[in-house]
Amino acid sequence: MDKTAKKLKQKRRAVRQAIKNAEEERILKNFDEIAKKHGIKKFNRKKALQSYKIVENEVTTEGVVNLVVVGAWYLRIKCKWGQKRVCQYIEGVIRYIGVVYNRERDIDKLAEELKDECDFDYEKLMNDFDPLKIKTSTAEQDHIKMVTCAMKNNAPIILYTFYSMLKWKKKRITELGQAIKDVLMGMQDGKLKEVKDVVRKECGMTFYYDGRIEYLDRRN
């Protein structure tokens, strides 16, 4: 890695850390307000934050699994891929998930490469969609909202897999990006269930939130 690339990576890492620190402060402030509202004068802020992070990690895992399913669904409905080829795609995307979460590359870098090499601007595509602004009234809706945020944040992994592994160019990547956005925007209305039903019925595959895949039968 040359010096310029190393400096850029360090800069992105510093920005992510600053955002993370600000987010933790925001979360702790919310905890303080909730505690005050319920008459709680003292609580373990460190443990409260740790509990939040456990939930956050679980939601991130669920979001990434959902994105893998959306990719499989898209390959089925648009490219008519069968189970065998969809499995090859899954193997590819798992590699990129590992690359990101082992800190070899970050999601921002993947999005940046898509913009530079494929002329696809993920940030611009999602600019008018903010899951945090979705109004909710139930715990289930709150959970879906959190998962939607995780999916939006991690979608460049899926997009980059299609670009790198399948050699898709701007037109097809843009269409895939729009399809992912459409699913995200329809999460509260059950769009993901429709996606999973297609993958289950037409590819014979069921995905679980922990990453396990059940093959209902073996197909080509």
C-alpha positions as CSV (number, residue, x, y, z in Angstrom):
1,M,0.0,0.0,0.0
2,D,1.5,3.4,-1.0
3,K,1.7,6.3,1.3
4,T,-1.2,8.2,-0.2
5,A,-3.5,5.2,0.0
6,K,-2.4,4.6,3.6
7,K,-3.1,8.2,4.5
8,L,-6.6,8.1,2.9
9,K,-7.3,4.9,4.8
10,Q,-6.2,6.4,8.1
11,K,-8.3,9.5,7.3
12,R,-11.4,7.4,6.7
13,R,-10.8,5.5,9.8
14,A,-10.5,8.7,11.8
15,V,-13.8,10.0,10.3
16,R,-15.5,6.7,11.2
17,Q,-14.2,6.9,14.7
18,A,-15.4,10.5,15.1
19,I,-18.8,9.5,13.9
20,K,-18.9,6.5,16.2
21,N,-17.9,8.6,19.2
22,A,-20.6,11.2,18.4
23,E,-23.2,8.4,18.0
24,E,-22.2,6.9,21.3
25,E,-22.6,10.3,23.0
26,R,-26.0,10.7,21.4
27,I,-27.1,7.3,22.6
28,L,-25.9,7.9,26.1
29,K,-27.7,11.3,26.1
30,N,-30.9,9.5,25.1
31,F,-30.3,7.0,28.0
32,D,-29.9,9.9,30.4
33,E,-33.2,11.5,29.2
34,I,-35.1,8.2,29.5
35,A,-33.6,7.5,33.0
36,K,-34.6,11.0,34.1
37,K,-38.1,10.6,32.7
38,H,-38.6,7.4,34.8
39,G,-37.1,8.8,37.9
40,I,-33.8,6.8,37.7
41,K,-31.1,8.9,39.2
42,K,-28.2,6.5,38.6
43,F,-27.4,3.7,36.2
44,N,-24.4,2.0,34.7
45,R,-23.9,3.9,31.4
46,K,-21.1,1.6,30.3
47,K,-23.2,-1.6,30.6
48,A,-26.2,0.2,29.0
49,L,-24.0,1.1,26.0
50,Q,-22.6,-2.5,25.9
51,S,-26.2,-3.9,25.8
52,Y,-27.0,-1.5,23.0
53,K,-24.0,-2.6,21.0
54,I,-25.0,-6.2,21.3
55,V,-28.4,-5.4,19.8
56,E,-26.7,-3.3,17.2
57,N,-24.4,-6.2,16.1
58,E,-27.4,-8.5,15.9
59,V,-29.3,-6.0,13.7
60,T,-26.2,-5.6,11.5
61,T,-25.9,-9.3,11.0
62,E,-29.6,-9.5,10.1
63,G,-29.3,-6.6,7.7
64,V,-26.3,-8.2,5.9
65,V,-28.1,-11.5,5.6
66,N,-31.2,-9.7,4.2
67,L,-29.0,-8.0,1.6
68,V,-27.6,-11.4,0.5
69,V,-31.1,-12.6,0.1
70,V,-32.0,-9.5,-2.0
71,G,-29.0,-10.2,-4.2
72,A,-30.2,-13.8,-4.7
73,W,-33.7,-12.6,-5.5
74,Y,-32.5,-10.2,-8.1
75,L,-30.4,-12.8,-9.8
76,R,-33.4,-15.0,-9.9
77,I,-36.0,-12.6,-11.2
78,K,-33.7,-10.6,-13.6
79,C,-31.2,-13.2,-14.7
80,K,-33.2,-16.4,-14.2
81,W,-30.3,-18.0,-12.2
82,G,-31.0,-21.3,-10.5
83,Q,-29.9,-22.6,-7.1
84,K,-26.5,-23.7,-8.2
85,R,-25.4,-20.3,-9.6
86,V,-27.0,-18.4,-6.8
87,C,-24.8,-20.5,-4.4
88,Q,-21.8,-19.3,-6.4
89,Y,-22.9,-15.7,-5.9
90,I,-23.3,-16.3,-2.1
91,E,-19.8,-17.7,-1.9
92,G,-18.5,-14.6,-3.6
93,V,-20.4,-12.2,-1.4
94,I,-19.3,-14.0,1.8
95,R,-15.7,-13.3,0.7
96,Y,-16.3,-9.6,0.5
97,I,-18.2,-9.6,3.8
98,G,-15.1,-11.2,5.3
99,V,-12.8,-8.6,3.7
100,V,-14.9,-5.7,5.2
101,Y,-15.3,-7.1,8.7
102,N,-11.7,-8.2,8.9
103,R,-10.9,-4.5,8.2
104,E,-9.0,-5.3,5.0
105,R,-11.2,-2.8,3.2
106,D,-14.1,-0.7,4.4
107,I,-17.6,-0.1,3.1
108,D,-16.8,3.5,2.2
109,K,-13.9,2.4,0.1
110,L,-16.1,-0.1,-1.8
111,A,-18.6,2.7,-2.5
112,E,-15.7,5.0,-3.5
113,E,-14.4,2.3,-5.9
114,L,-17.8,1.8,-7.5
115,K,-18.0,5.6,-8.1
116,D,-14.5,5.8,-9.6
117,E,-14.4,2.6,-11.6
118,C,-18.1,2.1,-12.5
119,D,-19.4,5.6,-12.4
120,F,-22.1,4.5,-9.9
121,D,-22.7,6.9,-7.0
122,Y,-24.4,5.0,-4.2
123,E,-24.5,8.0,-1.9
124,K,-26.4,10.0,-4.6
125,L,-28.8,7.1,-5.1
126,M,-29.7,7.0,-1.4
127,N,-29.6,10.7,-0.8
128,D,-33.4,11.2,-0.6
129,F,-34.0,8.1,1.5
130,D,-33.3,8.3,5.3
131,P,-34.7,5.3,7.2
132,L,-34.2,7.2,10.5
133,K,-37.0,9.5,9.5
134,I,-39.5,6.7,9.2
135,K,-42.3,7.1,11.8
136,T,-43.0,4.0,13.9
137,S,-45.5,3.1,16.6
138,T,-44.7,-0.5,17.6
139,A,-41.6,-2.4,18.7
140,E,-41.8,-4.5,15.5
141,Q,-41.7,-1.4,13.3
142,D,-38.8,0.0,15.4
143,H,-36.9,-3.2,14.7
144,I,-37.6,-3.1,11.0
145,K,-36.4,0.5,11.0
146,M,-33.1,-0.5,12.6
147,V,-32.6,-3.4,10.2
148,T,-33.4,-1.1,7.2
149,C,-30.6,1.3,8.4
150,A,-28.2,-1.6,8.6
151,M,-29.1,-2.7,5.1
152,K,-28.6,0.8,3.7
153,N,-25.2,1.1,5.4
154,N,-24.0,-2.3,4.1
155,A,-25.5,-2.4,0.6
156,P,-22.2,-1.4,-1.1
157,I,-20.8,-4.9,-0.2
158,I,-23.5,-6.5,-2.4
159,L,-23.1,-4.0,-5.2
160,Y,-19.4,-4.4,-5.2
161,T,-19.7,-8.2,-5.4
162,F,-21.8,-7.9,-8.5
163,Y,-19.3,-5.4,-10.0
164,S,-16.2,-7.4,-9.2
165,M,-17.4,-11.0,-9.4
166,L,-19.9,-10.7,-12.2
167,K,-18.2,-7.8,-14.1
168,W,-21.4,-5.8,-14.2
169,K,-21.1,-2.2,-15.4
170,K,-22.8,1.1,-14.6
171,K,-26.2,0.3,-16.2
172,R,-26.7,-3.0,-14.4
173,I,-25.2,-1.9,-11.2
174,T,-27.5,1.2,-11.2
175,E,-30.6,-1.1,-11.8
176,L,-29.5,-3.3,-9.0
177,G,-28.9,-0.4,-6.7
178,Q,-32.4,0.9,-7.5
179,A,-33.9,-2.5,-6.8
180,I,-32.2,-2.6,-3.4
181,K,-33.5,0.9,-2.6
182,D,-37.0,-0.2,-3.6
183,V,-36.8,-3.1,-1.1
184,L,-35.5,-0.8,1.6
185,M,-38.3,1.7,1.0
186,G,-40.9,-1.1,1.2
187,M,-39.5,-2.8,4.3
188,Q,-42.3,-1.6,6.6
189,D,-44.9,-2.9,4.1
190,G,-43.5,-6.4,3.9
191,K,-41.4,-6.2,0.8
192,L,-38.7,-8.3,2.2
193,K,-41.1,-11.1,2.9
194,E,-42.0,-11.1,-0.8
195,V,-38.3,-11.3,-1.7
196,K,-37.7,-14.2,0.7
197,D,-40.8,-16.1,-0.6
198,V,-39.4,-15.9,-4.2
199,V,-36.0,-17.2,-3.1
200,R,-37.6,-20.0,-1.1
201,K,-40.1,-21.1,-3.8
202,E,-38.0,-20.6,-6.9
203,C,-34.5,-21.4,-5.6
204,G,-35.4,-23.8,-2.7
205,M,-33.4,-21.8,-0.2
206,T,-34.4,-20.3,3.2
207,F,-32.1,-17.8,4.9
208,Y,-31.9,-17.4,8.7
209,Y,-30.9,-14.2,10.5
210,D,-27.7,-15.8,11.9
211,G,-26.5,-16.5,8.4
212,R,-27.5,-20.2,8.1
213,I,-29.0,-21.4,4.8
214,E,-31.4,-24.3,4.6
215,Y,-31.8,-26.0,1.2
216,L,-35.3,-27.3,0.9
217,D,-34.1,-29.4,-2.0
218,R,-31.2,-29.6,-4.4
219,R,-31.7,-27.9,-7.7
220,N,-29.6,-26.8,-10.7
